[in-house]
Amino acid sequence: MNLEYLLLGLLALKPQTGYDLKKFLDTFGRFLRSHTQLSQIYRTMGRMVKEGWVEFEVTHRQGLPDFKTYSLTEDGAAIFLDWLGSPYVPPSRFTDPEFSLRFHYSAFLGKEATLKLLNQELEARLDQVRTYRGRSRTLHDLELPLGGDPEAVQRRFTLAHEWGKLQVDKWIEWLEQTIAVIEQEPDSAAPRLRIVGGRRGADA
């Protein structure tokens, strides 16, 4: 997943420092992207400043290092919303972080867009279950040049499949429950977003 979209999404919540962004990615955001270094964040922010997607204010502190607080520009907001609203193609792995990132920020696109995203993901996983759930898991013609017990090898493949099956089934259950929750939201269009002095907000 493109680091730029992840950082733009975080700035869509509020202006933040590089340290703030790193702290999020090390805690709550570690499931969206793992092992992101502070140097990667600053390099990416520097590129986005040059592109005009992000701007910053410098805070001077007596006796302490200065720090920059980054915020979205109009162009940065447009880039992020263009990506967020672009067609979603469910990947083969349901654990891919792109769905999670899109879902986190789907409120920026409104209720109907959120439901469309959820239903696309749900249908993709149901189709995978219909296509692959009943296939044989037996490994054939094992030669095992490194040695080992064929039954033990097969057993581990089978157990790994059972774990994957449980994960997919729980994922489908979560999608169905989440669709039911979002359907209860009031019908409304996507909020009309604006940038005020680099800050992003929604018109009342």
Buried (B, 14 or more C-beta within 10 A) or exposed (E): EEBBBBBBBBBBEEBBBBEBBBBBBEEEBEEBBEEBEBEBBBEBBEEBBEEEBBBBEEEEEEEEEEBBBBBBBBBBBBBBBEBBBEEBEBEEEBEEBBBEBBBBBBBBBBBEBBBBBBEBBBEBBBEBEEEEEEEEEEEEEEEEEEEEEEEEEBEEEEEEBEEEEEEBEEBBEEBEEBBEEBEEEEEEEBBEBEBEEBEBEEEE
